[in-house]
Amino acid sequence: MSQWLIRHINSAYYSMRESIDTVERAVRYLGFQPVCNLILTKVIGESFSGAEEPEGEQVQQYIMKTSVLAAYVARELSKEIGFEEPGVAYTGGIFAQIGRLALLEDEGETYVDLWFEEQDRSASFRGPPPQGQEILHFEEDYVQNGLAVGKACGVSDKLQAVLRAHHRPARARTAFRPLVPLVAVAFKVAHHADDLEDENPWDGEEALARDLQGFQVTRHVVEGQPLSERKLIALVVDIVGDAIEFVDEVLDAA
């Protein structure tokens, strides 16, 4: 893990003037929380081994890409609006889909089938299945499964709130705002993209801004904040410009 971390920080993405050769120096350069979050990303990506076939790998890659993308957007947006715990927002973005990774691990091919237009996989990849379909097959959806995993791992109340309400931020208790709405916005941005392999998966700034206006999630972020929804949307549009590069760098290193 130490070797991976040092190799990652010495990559072209960080443009280091001199080589980083110890974890201690990495922490001094990036900060403790960012280093923890990088390690968390790698650990989660390697902790679930349910992807033994090409289609399973495709599902796992989708989950990890959208998770890292959501984490990055949540963290950077947190900084922009003055939320004091951007590291927690990043962790929330990574953890939001832990239930999907666990379903992939536990249910294997049965779960992978649900990610394709036809369950025999003869049709194209469609992305995450509806939560109702997960309940029909496994008696719980990825949110319920993620909460069970989170409790088993002993995650904090804040992260449990993210797991519980990232898809429905209006239900988040006041104590967990703006954290949960921040992650919810980032989660929506990550999953509303088209092919993440594209240079601009959101089809331009105007299209992304229009989609954000339709999400009806941004208002939960700006409640009690000294900024408008329009300003928040502009911030998100600026942030995603660097998001794909970050995602590719982190996952390539991992």
C-alpha positions in Angstrom: 0.0 0.0 0.0 2.8 2.4 0.8 4.5 1.7 -2.5 1.3 2.3 -4.4 0.7 5.6 -2.5 4.2 6.9 -3.2 4.0 5.8 -6.9 0.7 7.6 -7.2 1.8 10.9 -5.7 5.0 10.9 -7.8 2.8 10.6 -11.0 2.5 13.4 -13.5 -0.9 14.3 -12.1 0.6 16.0 -9.0 3.6 17.5 -10.9 6.0 17.1 -8.0 9.2 19.2 -8.1 11.0 16.5 -6.2 10.4 12.9 -5.5 8.3 11.8 -2.6 9.9 8.7 -1.0 8.0 8.1 2.3 4.4 8.0 3.5 5.3 10.7 6.0 6.4 13.1 3.2 3.2 12.2 1.3 1.1 13.2 4.3 3.0 16.5 4.7 2.5 17.3 1.1 -1.1 16.3 0.6 -2.4 16.3 4.2 -3.6 13.4 6.4 -7.2 13.2 5.2 -6.5 13.2 1.5 -4.0 10.4 1.9 -6.5 8.4 3.9 -9.1 8.9 1.2 -6.7 7.7 -1.5 -5.9 4.6 0.5 -9.7 4.1 1.2 -10.3 4.2 -2.6 -7.8 1.6 -3.3 -8.9 -0.7 -0.4 -12.5 -0.6 -1.4 -11.6 -1.2 -5.1 -9.7 -4.3 -4.1 -11.9 -5.6 -1.3 -14.7 -6.9 -3.6 -13.7 -9.7 -5.9 -17.1 -10.6 -7.5 -15.9 -9.6 -11.0 -14.4 -12.7 -12.4 -15.8 -12.3 -16.0 -15.6 -9.4 -18.4 -19.2 -8.3 -17.8 -18.6 -8.4 -14.0 -15.5 -6.3 -14.5 -17.5 -3.8 -16.5 -20.0 -3.5 -13.6 -17.2 -3.1 -11.0 -15.4 -0.5 -13.1 -18.6 1.5 -13.5 -19.2 1.5 -9.8 -15.7 2.5 -9.0 -15.5 5.2 -11.6 -18.8 6.8 -10.6 -17.8 6.4 -6.9 -14.5 8.2 -7.3 -16.2 10.8 -9.5 -18.9 11.5 -6.9 -16.2 11.6 -4.2 -14.1 14.2 -6.1 -17.1 16.4 -6.9 -18.4 16.2 -3.3 -15.0 17.1 -1.9 -14.3 20.0 -4.3 -17.8 21.4 -3.9 -17.5 21.2 -0.2 -14.4 23.4 -0.4 -16.2 25.9 -2.6 -19.2 26.4 -0.3 -17.1 26.4 2.9 -18.2 23.0 4.3 -15.6 22.2 7.0 -15.3 18.5 6.3 -14.4 18.0 2.6 -12.6 14.7 3.5 -15.8 13.3 4.9 -17.7 14.4 1.8 -15.1 12.5 -0.3 -15.5 9.4 1.9 -19.3 9.7 1.6 -19.0 9.7 -2.2 -16.8 6.5 -2.1 -19.1 4.8 0.3 -22.4 5.6 -1.3 -22.3 2.5 -3.6 -20.7 0.1 -1.1 -24.0 -1.9 -1.2 -23.7 -2.4 -5.0 -20.1 -3.7 -4.6 -21.3 -6.0 -1.8 -24.2 -7.3 -4.0 -21.7 -7.9 -6.8 -19.5 -9.8 -4.4 -22.3 -11.9 -2.9 -24.6 -12.5 -5.8 -22.1 -12.6 -8.7 -23.6 -13.4 -12.1 -27.2 -13.0 -10.9 -26.5 -9.3 -10.0 -24.4 -8.7 -13.1 -27.3 -9.9 -15.3 -29.5 -7.0 -14.0 -27.0 -4.4 -15.4 -27.8 -5.4 -19.0 -30.8 -4.6 -21.1 -31.5 -8.3 -21.4 -30.6 -10.7 -18.6 -28.8 -13.0 -21.0 -26.5 -10.0 -21.7 -27.3 -10.2 -25.4 -28.3 -6.5 -25.3 -26.2 -3.5 -24.3 -25.0 -2.5 -20.8 -27.6 -0.2 -19.3 -26.0 0.7 -15.9 -27.4 0.3 -12.4 -30.7 -1.7 -12.2 -33.7 -0.1 -10.6 -33.8 -0.5 -6.8 -37.1 -2.3 -7.1 -35.5 -5.0 -9.3 -32.8 -5.5 -6.6 -35.5 -6.0 -4.0 -37.3 -8.4 -6.2 -34.2 -10.6 -6.6 -32.4 -10.2 -3.3 -35.1 -8.9 -0.8 -33.1 -5.7 -0.4 -31.7 -2.9 -2.5 -28.2 -1.5 -2.6 -29.0 1.2 -0.1 -30.3 -1.3 2.5 -27.4 -3.6 1.8 -24.9 -0.7 2.0 -26.3 0.3 5.4 -25.8 -3.3 6.7 -22.2 -3.2 5.4 -21.6 0.2 6.9 -22.9 -0.9 10.3 -20.8 -4.0 10.2 -17.8 -1.9 9.4 -18.6 0.5 12.3 -18.8 3.6 10.1 -19.7 7.0 11.7 -23.2 8.3 12.0 -22.4 10.9 9.3 -21.5 8.2 6.8 -24.5 6.1 7.8 -26.6 9.2 7.0 -25.0 9.4 3.6 -25.6 5.7 2.9 -29.2 6.1 4.0 -30.2 9.3 2.1 -27.7 10.1 -0.7 -30.4 9.2 -3.2 -33.2 11.1 -1.3 -31.5 14.0 0.4 -34.7 15.6 1.5 -35.0 12.8 4.1 -31.6 13.7 5.7 -31.8 15.0 9.2 -30.8 18.7 9.7 -27.7 17.5 11.6 -26.4 15.9 8.5 -26.8 18.9 6.1 -25.2 20.0 3.9 -23.1 16.8 3.9 -25.8 14.4 2.6 -27.1 16.9 -0.1 -23.5 17.6 -1.2 -22.9 13.9 -1.8 -26.4 13.6 -3.4 -25.5 16.3 -6.0 -22.2 14.7 -6.7 -23.9 11.3 -7.0 -26.4 12.6 -9.5 -23.6 14.2 -11.5 -21.6 11.0 -11.6 -24.5 8.9 -12.7 -26.0 11.3 -15.2 -22.9 11.2 -17.3 -23.0 9.2 -20.5 -19.9 7.2 -21.3 -17.2 8.2 -18.8 -14.6 7.2 -21.4 -15.7 10.3 -23.4 -13.7 13.5 -23.0 -16.9 15.4 -22.0 -19.5 12.8 -20.9 -22.0 15.6 -19.9 -22.3 17.0 -23.4 -21.0 20.5 -22.6 -21.5 23.1 -19.8 -25.0 24.1 -20.9 -26.3 20.6 -20.9 -24.9 19.9 -17.5 -26.3 23.1 -16.1 -29.7 22.2 -17.5 -29.6 18.7 -16.1 -28.6 20.1 -12.6 -31.5 22.4 -12.7 -33.8 19.4 -13.3 -32.2 17.3 -10.5 -34.1 19.2 -7.8 -31.3 18.3 -5.4 -29.3 21.5 -5.4 -31.8 23.4 -3.3 -31.1 21.1 -0.4 -27.4 22.2 -0.6 -28.1 25.9 -0.6 -30.5 25.8 2.3 -28.9 28.0 5.0 -26.0 28.8 2.7 -25.1 32.3 1.4 -25.2 31.3 -2.3 -27.9 30.7 -4.9 -28.7 27.6 -6.8 -27.5 29.2 -9.9 -24.1 29.9 -8.3 -23.9 26.3 -7.0 -24.6 24.9 -10.4 -21.9 27.1 -11.9 -19.5 25.8 -9.3 -20.3 22.2 -10.1 -19.9 22.8 -13.9 -16.4 24.2 -13.2 -15.5 21.3 -10.9 -16.3 18.5 -13.3 -13.9 20.0 -15.8 -11.0 18.3 -13.9 -13.0 15.4 -12.5 -12.4 12.9 -15.2 -8.6 13.4 -15.1 -8.7 12.8 -11.4 -10.8 9.6 -11.7 -8.5 8.2 -14.4 -5.4 9.0 -12.5 -6.6 7.5 -9.2 -8.0 4.3 -10.8 -5.1 3.8 -13.1 -2.8 4.1 -10.1 -4.9 1.7 -8.1 
